[in-house]
């Protein structure tokens, strides 16, 4: 099928619009970063931005944790299980 629809989503860090399959879908649950489980709010992050300082700032705001804790969450998060 030629006219197959491919959803486009935006990375919260760099604001680039990419195909949904090229992004990681995450959420904050109980002040922890976790993969999206199908319920609640979520956000998308591209592969280039997952280790940037802006992403750490965004996680600290959305999860309501300190920047140090956010950095620790990102370092220990298993991104390989998402795609």
Biopython code that builds the backbone (N, CA, C, O; Angstrom):
import numpy as np
from Bio.PDB.StructureBuilder import StructureBuilder

atoms = [
    (1, "UNK", "N", (0.819, -1.179, 0.000)),
    (1, "UNK", "CA", (0.000, 0.000, 0.000)),
    (1, "UNK", "C", (0.866, 1.248, 0.000)),
    (1, "UNK", "O", (1.700, 1.440, 0.885)),
    (2, "UNK", "N", (0.667, 2.066, -0.970)),
    (2, "UNK", "CA", (1.454, 3.267, -1.152)),
    (2, "UNK", "C", (1.123, 4.377, -0.175)),
    (2, "UNK", "O", (2.029, 5.048, 0.319)),
    (3, "UNK", "N", (-0.125, 4.583, 0.110)),
    (3, "UNK", "CA", (-0.562, 5.710, 0.928)),
    (3, "UNK", "C", (-0.722, 5.348, 2.396)),
    (3, "UNK", "O", (-1.661, 5.804, 3.049)),
    (4, "UNK", "N", (0.172, 4.545, 2.913)),
    (4, "UNK", "CA", (0.103, 4.152, 4.310)),
    (4, "UNK", "C", (0.467, 5.334, 5.208)),
    (4, "UNK", "O", (1.477, 6.003, 4.984)),
    (5, "UNK", "N", (-0.347, 5.585, 6.211)),
    (5, "UNK", "CA", (-0.118, 6.706, 7.124)),
    (5, "UNK", "C", (0.946, 6.342, 8.154)),
    (5, "UNK", "O", (0.866, 5.287, 8.784)),
    (6, "UNK", "N", (1.939, 7.206, 8.327)),
    (6, "UNK", "CA", (2.970, 7.013, 9.343)),
    (6, "UNK", "C", (2.894, 8.189, 10.302)),
    (6, "UNK", "O", (3.134, 9.326, 9.895)),
    (7, "UNK", "N", (2.563, 7.942, 11.577)),
    (7, "UNK", "CA", (2.424, 9.033, 12.544)),
    (7, "UNK", "C", (3.742, 9.775, 12.772)),
    (7, "UNK", "O", (4.811, 9.168, 12.839)),
    (8, "UNK", "N", (3.643, 11.075, 12.887)),
    (8, "UNK", "CA", (4.800, 11.924, 13.160)),
    (8, "UNK", "C", (4.610, 12.533, 14.548)),
    (8, "UNK", "O", (3.537, 13.043, 14.872)),
    (9, "UNK", "N", (5.663, 12.472, 15.361)),
    (9, "UNK", "CA", (5.638, 13.022, 16.711)),
    (9, "UNK", "C", (6.834, 13.950, 16.885)),
    (9, "UNK", "O", (7.727, 13.981, 16.038)),
    (10, "UNK", "N", (6.854, 14.705, 17.981)),
    (10, "UNK", "CA", (7.895, 15.693, 18.212)),
    (10, "UNK", "C", (8.721, 15.334, 19.445)),
    (10, "UNK", "O", (8.175, 14.957, 20.483)),
    (11, "UNK", "N", (10.022, 15.453, 19.321)),
    (11, "UNK", "CA", (10.936, 15.272, 20.453)),
    (11, "UNK", "C", (10.774, 16.471, 21.382)),
    (11, "UNK", "O", (10.786, 17.612, 20.921)),
    (12, "UNK", "N", (10.622, 16.229, 22.682)),
    (12, "UNK", "CA", (10.410, 17.318, 23.637)),
    (12, "UNK", "C", (11.668, 18.149, 23.868)),
    (12, "UNK", "O", (11.580, 19.268, 24.374)),
    (13, "UNK", "N", (12.824, 17.626, 23.511)),
    (13, "UNK", "CA", (14.080, 18.333, 23.757)),
    (13, "UNK", "C", (14.456, 19.229, 22.573)),
    (13, "UNK", "O", (14.602, 20.440, 22.737)),
    (14, "UNK", "N", (14.610, 18.648, 21.398)),
    (14, "UNK", "CA", (15.070, 19.422, 20.238)),
    (14, "UNK", "C", (13.923, 19.936, 19.369)),
    (14, "UNK", "O", (14.148, 20.736, 18.461)),
    (15, "UNK", "N", (12.708, 19.488, 19.635)),
    (15, "UNK", "CA", (11.510, 19.907, 18.900)),
    (15, "UNK", "C", (11.501, 19.462, 17.435)),
    (15, "UNK", "O", (10.754, 20.012, 16.626)),
    (16, "UNK", "N", (12.330, 18.468, 17.091)),
    (16, "UNK", "CA", (12.310, 17.922, 15.733)),
    (16, "UNK", "C", (11.098, 17.024, 15.586)),
    (16, "UNK", "O", (10.684, 16.356, 16.533)),
    (17, "UNK", "N", (10.544, 17.016, 14.408)),
    (17, "UNK", "CA", (9.426, 16.125, 14.114)),
    (17, "UNK", "C", (9.970, 14.919, 13.369)),
    (17, "UNK", "O", (10.595, 15.047, 12.316)),
    (18, "UNK", "N", (9.720, 13.743, 13.938)),
    (18, "UNK", "CA", (10.211, 12.488, 13.374)),
    (18, "UNK", "C", (9.083, 11.479, 13.350)),
    (18, "UNK", "O", (8.038, 11.678, 13.970)),
    (19, "UNK", "N", (9.308, 10.389, 12.624)),
    (19, "UNK", "CA", (8.332, 9.314, 12.638)),
    (19, "UNK", "C", (8.286, 8.715, 14.042)),
    (19, "UNK", "O", (9.305, 8.637, 14.730)),
    (20, "UNK", "N", (7.113, 8.301, 14.449)),
    (20, "UNK", "CA", (6.891, 7.797, 15.807)),
    (20, "UNK", "C", (7.818, 6.627, 16.138)),
    (20, "UNK", "O", (8.264, 6.502, 17.278)),
    (21, "UNK", "N", (8.109, 5.783, 15.172)),
    (21, "UNK", "CA", (8.963, 4.612, 15.422)),
    (21, "UNK", "C", (10.421, 4.982, 15.677)),
    (21, "UNK", "O", (11.185, 4.157, 16.176)),
    (22, "UNK", "N", (10.815, 6.205, 15.343)),
    (22, "UNK", "CA", (12.194, 6.652, 15.537)),
    (22, "UNK", "C", (12.404, 7.294, 16.911)),
    (22, "UNK", "O", (13.523, 7.691, 17.236)),
    (23, "UNK", "N", (11.358, 7.402, 17.712)),
    (23, "UNK", "CA", (11.427, 8.077, 19.003)),
    (23, "UNK", "C", (11.189, 7.107, 20.155)),
    (23, "UNK", "O", (10.558, 6.064, 19.986)),
    (24, "UNK", "N", (11.703, 7.467, 21.324)),
    (24, "UNK", "CA", (11.435, 6.724, 22.551)),
    (24, "UNK", "C", (10.222, 7.357, 23.226)),
    (24, "UNK", "O", (10.145, 8.579, 23.348)),
    (25, "UNK", "N", (9.274, 6.528, 23.664)),
    (25, "UNK", "CA", (8.095, 7.043, 24.358)),
    (25, "UNK", "C", (8.235, 6.747, 25.845)),
    (25, "UNK", "O", (8.288, 5.586, 26.251)),
    (26, "UNK", "N", (8.292, 7.794, 26.648)),
    (26, "UNK", "CA", (8.543, 7.665, 28.077)),
    (26, "UNK", "C", (7.446, 8.343, 28.883)),
    (26, "UNK", "O", (6.623, 9.081, 28.343)),
    (27, "UNK", "N", (7.449, 8.081, 30.182)),
    (27, "UNK", "CA", (6.554, 8.777, 31.103)),
    (27, "UNK", "C", (7.197, 8.800, 32.478)),
    (27, "UNK", "O", (8.124, 8.039, 32.754)),
    (28, "UNK", "N", (6.700, 9.672, 33.331)),
    (28, "UNK", "CA", (7.147, 9.730, 34.722)),
    (28, "UNK", "C", (6.040, 9.147, 35.586)),
    (28, "UNK", "O", (4.899, 9.609, 35.557)),
    (29, "UNK", "N", (6.393, 8.139, 36.345)),
    (29, "UNK", "CA", (5.445, 7.512, 37.268)),
    (29, "UNK", "C", (6.077, 7.454, 38.634)),
    (29, "UNK", "O", (7.170, 6.914, 38.800)),
    (30, "UNK", "N", (5.393, 8.007, 39.613)),
    (30, "UNK", "CA", (5.904, 8.024, 40.985)),
    (30, "UNK", "C", (7.315, 8.594, 41.067)),
    (30, "UNK", "O", (8.185, 8.059, 41.754)),
    (31, "UNK", "N", (7.516, 9.696, 40.347)),
    (31, "UNK", "CA", (8.804, 10.401, 40.317)),
    (31, "UNK", "C", (9.951, 9.554, 39.769)),
    (31, "UNK", "O", (11.109, 9.747, 40.137)),
    (32, "UNK", "N", (9.619, 8.629, 38.898)),
    (32, "UNK", "CA", (10.620, 7.781, 38.241)),
    (32, "UNK", "C", (10.376, 7.793, 36.743)),
    (32, "UNK", "O", (9.229, 7.833, 36.298)),
    (33, "UNK", "N", (11.435, 7.759, 35.972)),
    (33, "UNK", "CA", (11.351, 7.668, 34.530)),
    (33, "UNK", "C", (11.046, 6.227, 34.160)),
    (33, "UNK", "O", (11.713, 5.311, 34.641)),
    (34, "UNK", "N", (10.046, 6.014, 33.310)),
    (34, "UNK", "CA", (9.679, 4.652, 32.923)),
    (34, "UNK", "C", (9.170, 4.626, 31.491)),
    (34, "UNK", "O", (8.758, 5.659, 30.963)),
    (35, "UNK", "N", (9.192, 3.458, 30.855)),
    (35, "UNK", "CA", (8.604, 3.348, 29.518)),
    (35, "UNK", "C", (7.092, 3.558, 29.607)),
    (35, "UNK", "O", (6.491, 3.288, 30.647)),
    (36, "UNK", "N", (6.491, 4.024, 28.554)),
    (36, "UNK", "CA", (5.054, 4.263, 28.542)),
    (36, "UNK", "C", (4.320, 2.935, 28.652)),
    (36, "UNK", "O", (4.608, 1.998, 27.908)),
    (37, "UNK", "N", (3.362, 2.854, 29.590)),
    (37, "UNK", "CA", (2.633, 1.605, 29.816)),
    (37, "UNK", "C", (1.203, 1.637, 29.280)),
    (37, "UNK", "O", (0.438, 0.699, 29.504)),
    (38, "UNK", "N", (0.840, 2.702, 28.580)),
    (38, "UNK", "CA", (-0.483, 2.757, 27.986)),
    (38, "UNK", "C", (-1.473, 3.638, 28.729)),
    (38, "UNK", "O", (-2.565, 3.891, 28.220)),
    (39, "UNK", "N", (-1.123, 4.109, 29.912)),
    (39, "UNK", "CA", (-2.013, 4.952, 30.705)),
    (39, "UNK", "C", (-1.288, 6.217, 31.134)),
    (39, "UNK", "O", (-0.108, 6.181, 31.484)),
    (40, "UNK", "N", (-2.006, 7.336, 31.106)),
    (40, "UNK", "CA", (-1.432, 8.592, 31.570)),
    (40, "UNK", "C", (-0.719, 9.353, 30.481)),
    (40, "UNK", "O", (-0.779, 8.992, 29.305)),
    (41, "UNK", "N", (-0.045, 10.410, 30.883)),
    (41, "UNK", "CA", (0.678, 11.263, 29.950)),
    (41, "UNK", "C", (2.030, 10.676, 29.608)),
    (41, "UNK", "O", (2.647, 9.978, 30.413)),
    (42, "UNK", "N", (2.475, 10.967, 28.413)),
    (42, "UNK", "CA", (3.786, 10.490, 27.982)),
    (42, "UNK", "C", (4.453, 11.568, 27.138)),
    (42, "UNK", "O", (3.842, 12.586, 26.813)),
    (43, "UNK", "N", (5.701, 11.332, 26.792)),
    (43, "UNK", "CA", (6.446, 12.254, 25.941)),
    (43, "UNK", "C", (7.436, 11.463, 25.118)),
    (43, "UNK", "O", (7.783, 10.332, 25.457)),
    (44, "UNK", "N", (7.892, 12.071, 24.025)),
    (44, "UNK", "CA", (8.808, 11.418, 23.099)),
    (44, "UNK", "C", (10.168, 12.095, 23.135)),
    (44, "UNK", "O", (10.271, 13.312, 23.283)),
    (45, "UNK", "N", (11.226, 11.269, 22.995)),
    (45, "UNK", "CA", (12.595, 11.773, 22.959)),
    (45, "UNK", "C", (13.325, 11.056, 21.838)),
    (45, "UNK", "O", (13.206, 9.839, 21.692)),
    (46, "UNK", "N", (14.081, 11.805, 21.044)),
    (46, "UNK", "CA", (14.855, 11.180, 19.964)),
    (46, "UNK", "C", (16.163, 10.621, 20.520)),
    (46, "UNK", "O", (16.560, 10.927, 21.643)),
    (47, "UNK", "N", (16.807, 9.811, 19.722)),
    (47, "UNK", "CA", (18.042, 9.142, 20.142)),
    (47, "UNK", "C", (19.165, 10.139, 20.412)),
    (47, "UNK", "O", (19.981, 9.922, 21.308)),
    (48, "UNK", "N", (19.215, 11.224, 19.653)),
    (48, "UNK", "CA", (20.279, 12.220, 19.817)),
    (48, "UNK", "C", (20.163, 12.998, 21.117)),
    (48, "UNK", "O", (21.172, 13.446, 21.662)),
    (49, "UNK", "N", (18.962, 13.162, 21.616)),
    (49, "UNK", "CA", (18.727, 14.034, 22.779)),
    (49, "UNK", "C", (18.663, 13.306, 24.110)),
    (49, "UNK", "O", (18.557, 13.960, 25.148)),
    (50, "UNK", "N", (18.722, 12.004, 24.124)),
    (50, "UNK", "CA", (18.495, 11.281, 25.381)),
    (50, "UNK", "C", (19.578, 11.491, 26.439)),
    (50, "UNK", "O", (19.373, 11.126, 27.597)),
    (51, "UNK", "N", (20.718, 12.066, 26.074)),
    (51, "UNK", "CA", (21.780, 12.315, 27.053)),
    (51, "UNK", "C", (22.139, 13.791, 27.178)),
    (51, "UNK", "O", (23.151, 14.124, 27.795)),
    (52, "UNK", "N", (21.343, 14.668, 26.615)),
    (52, "UNK", "CA", (21.653, 16.096, 26.658)),
    (52, "UNK", "C", (21.210, 16.755, 27.958)),
    (52, "UNK", "O", (20.345, 16.246, 28.671)),
    (53, "UNK", "N", (21.816, 17.885, 28.244)),
    (53, "UNK", "CA", (21.506, 18.636, 29.462)),
    (53, "UNK", "C", (20.056, 19.123, 29.465)),
    (53, "UNK", "O", (19.415, 19.160, 30.515)),
    (54, "UNK", "N", (19.541, 19.494, 28.292)),
    (54, "UNK", "CA", (18.153, 19.934, 28.190)),
    (54, "UNK", "C", (17.194, 18.826, 28.619)),
    (54, "UNK", "O", (16.179, 19.094, 29.262)),
    (55, "UNK", "N", (17.512, 17.595, 28.265)),
    (55, "UNK", "CA", (16.672, 16.457, 28.637)),
    (55, "UNK", "C", (16.675, 16.262, 30.149)),
    (55, "UNK", "O", (15.641, 15.950, 30.739)),
    (56, "UNK", "N", (17.823, 16.441, 30.769)),
    (56, "UNK", "CA", (17.921, 16.341, 32.230)),
    (56, "UNK", "C", (17.044, 17.411, 32.882)),
    (56, "UNK", "O", (16.335, 17.130, 33.849)),
    (57, "UNK", "N", (17.092, 18.627, 32.357)),
    (57, "UNK", "CA", (16.251, 19.703, 32.886)),
    (57, "UNK", "C", (14.766, 19.382, 32.713)),
    (57, "UNK", "O", (13.969, 19.614, 33.622)),
    (58, "UNK", "N", (14.397, 18.853, 31.554)),
    (58, "UNK", "CA", (13.003, 18.516, 31.285)),
    (58, "UNK", "C", (12.513, 17.431, 32.237)),
    (58, "UNK", "O", (11.416, 17.535, 32.785)),
    (59, "UNK", "N", (13.316, 16.395, 32.435)),
    (59, "UNK", "CA", (12.940, 15.294, 33.332)),
    (59, "UNK", "C", (12.805, 15.797, 34.764)),
    (59, "UNK", "O", (11.894, 15.385, 35.483)),
    (60, "UNK", "N", (13.697, 16.675, 35.180)),
    (60, "UNK", "CA", (13.621, 17.184, 36.554)),
    (60, "UNK", "C", (12.330, 17.970, 36.778)),
    (60, "UNK", "O", (11.743, 17.903, 37.858)),
    (61, "UNK", "N", (11.885, 18.713, 35.764)),
    (61, "UNK", "CA", (10.641, 19.469, 35.889)),
    (61, "UNK", "C", (9.421, 18.564, 35.861)),
    (61, "UNK", "O", (8.544, 18.681, 36.716)),
    (62, "UNK", "N", (9.357, 17.673, 34.898)),
    (62, "UNK", "CA", (8.154, 16.859, 34.715)),
    (62, "UNK", "C", (7.988, 15.822, 35.831)),
    (62, "UNK", "O", (6.865, 15.530, 36.241)),
    (63, "UNK", "N", (9.089, 15.270, 36.319)),
    (63, "UNK", "CA", (9.008, 14.267, 37.390)),
    (63, "UNK", "C", (9.077, 14.904, 38.778)),
    (63, "UNK", "O", (8.899, 14.221, 39.787)),
    (64, "UNK", "N", (9.334, 16.208, 38.827)),
    (64, "UNK", "CA", (9.448, 16.944, 40.087)),
    (64, "UNK", "C", (10.539, 16.375, 40.993)),
    (64, "UNK", "O", (10.321, 16.098, 42.172)),
    (65, "UNK", "N", (11.720, 16.211, 40.395)),
    (65, "UNK", "CA", (12.888, 15.719, 41.129)),
    (65, "UNK", "C", (14.054, 16.679, 40.880)),
    (65, "UNK", "O", (13.960, 17.565, 40.031)),
    (66, "UNK", "N", (15.146, 16.503, 41.616)),
    (66, "UNK", "CA", (16.319, 17.353, 41.431)),
    (66, "UNK", "C", (17.032, 16.979, 40.132)),
    (66, "UNK", "O", (16.822, 15.897, 39.585)),
    (67, "UNK", "N", (17.872, 17.884, 39.650)),
    (67, "UNK", "CA", (18.607, 17.632, 38.415)),
    (67, "UNK", "C", (19.592, 16.470, 38.581)),
    (67, "UNK", "O", (19.816, 15.702, 37.645)),
    (68, "UNK", "N", (20.174, 16.347, 39.767)),
    (68, "UNK", "CA", (21.106, 15.247, 40.029)),
    (68, "UNK", "C", (20.380, 13.900, 39.956)),
    (68, "UNK", "O", (20.884, 12.940, 39.374)),
    (69, "UNK", "N", (19.197, 13.851, 40.553)),
    (69, "UNK", "CA", (18.386, 12.628, 40.526)),
    (69, "UNK", "C", (17.945, 12.315, 39.092)),
    (69, "UNK", "O", (17.926, 11.151, 38.690)),
    (70, "UNK", "N", (17.593, 13.344, 38.324)),
    (70, "UNK", "CA", (17.186, 13.157, 36.932)),
    (70, "UNK", "C", (18.339, 12.592, 36.103)),
    (70, "UNK", "O", (18.144, 11.700, 35.278)),
    (71, "UNK", "N", (19.536, 13.119, 36.331)),
    (71, "UNK", "CA", (20.707, 12.626, 35.602)),
    (71, "UNK", "C", (20.957, 11.155, 35.929)),
    (71, "UNK", "O", (21.273, 10.357, 35.046)),
    (72, "UNK", "N", (20.812, 10.813, 37.191)),
    (72, "UNK", "CA", (20.975, 9.421, 37.632)),
    (72, "UNK", "C", (19.919, 8.509, 36.983)),
    (72, "UNK", "O", (20.228, 7.390, 36.573)),
    (73, "UNK", "N", (18.677, 8.997, 36.893)),
    (73, "UNK", "CA", (17.594, 8.231, 36.269)),
    (73, "UNK", "C", (17.908, 7.934, 34.804)),
    (73, "UNK", "O", (17.703, 6.819, 34.325)),
    (74, "UNK", "N", (18.411, 8.952, 34.100)),
    (74, "UNK", "CA", (18.701, 8.799, 32.673)),
    (74, "UNK", "C", (19.867, 7.846, 32.454)),
    (74, "UNK", "O", (19.829, 7.016, 31.545)),
    (75, "UNK", "N", (20.903, 7.960, 33.280)),
    (75, "UNK", "CA", (22.076, 7.092, 33.137)),
    (75, "UNK", "C", (21.705, 5.625, 33.344)),
    (75, "UNK", "O", (22.225, 4.753, 32.648)),
    (76, "UNK", "N", (20.818, 5.347, 34.286)),
    (76, "UNK", "CA", (20.471, 3.968, 34.604)),
    (76, "UNK", "C", (19.241, 3.450, 33.846)),
    (76, "UNK", "O", (18.828, 2.308, 34.047)),
    (77, "UNK", "N", (18.660, 4.276, 32.983)),
    (77, "UNK", "CA", (17.454, 3.859, 32.262)),
    (77, "UNK", "C", (17.835, 2.966, 31.077)),
    (77, "UNK", "O", (18.716, 3.324, 30.295)),
    (78, "UNK", "N", (17.186, 1.815, 30.939)),
    (78, "UNK", "CA", (17.502, 0.879, 29.837)),
    (78, "UNK", "C", (16.818, 1.274, 28.524)),
    (78, "UNK", "O", (15.772, 0.718, 28.187)),
    (79, "UNK", "N", (17.389, 2.219, 27.784)),
    (79, "UNK", "CA", (16.792, 2.651, 26.521)),
    (79, "UNK", "C", (16.736, 1.518, 25.505)),
    (79, "UNK", "O", (15.896, 1.548, 24.606)),
    (80, "UNK", "N", (17.601, 0.528, 25.623)),
    (80, "UNK", "CA", (17.644, -0.560, 24.652)),
    (80, "UNK", "C", (16.359, -1.398, 24.634)),
    (80, "UNK", "O", (16.079, -2.053, 23.631)),
    (81, "UNK", "N", (15.582, -1.394, 25.706)),
    (81, "UNK", "CA", (14.353, -2.202, 25.740)),
    (81, "UNK", "C", (13.200, -1.547, 25.002)),
    (81, "UNK", "O", (12.186, -2.201, 24.760)),
    (82, "UNK", "N", (13.322, -0.275, 24.635)),
    (82, "UNK", "CA", (12.202, 0.458, 24.052)),
    (82, "UNK", "C", (12.007, 0.224, 22.564)),
    (82, "UNK", "O", (10.864, 0.144, 22.116)),
    (83, "UNK", "N", (13.052, 0.113, 21.792)),
    (83, "UNK", "CA", (12.886, -0.054, 20.336)),
    (83, "UNK", "C", (13.320, -1.392, 19.870)),
    (83, "UNK", "O", (13.243, -1.686, 18.677)),
]
sb = StructureBuilder()
sb.init_structure("model")
sb.init_model(0)
sb.init_chain("A")
sb.init_seg("    ")
for serial, (resi, resn, name, xyz) in enumerate(atoms, 1):
    if name == "N":
        sb.init_residue(resn, " ", resi, " ")
    sb.init_atom(name, np.array(xyz, "f"), 0.0, 1.0, " ", f" {name:<3s}", serial, name[0])
structure = sb.get_structure()
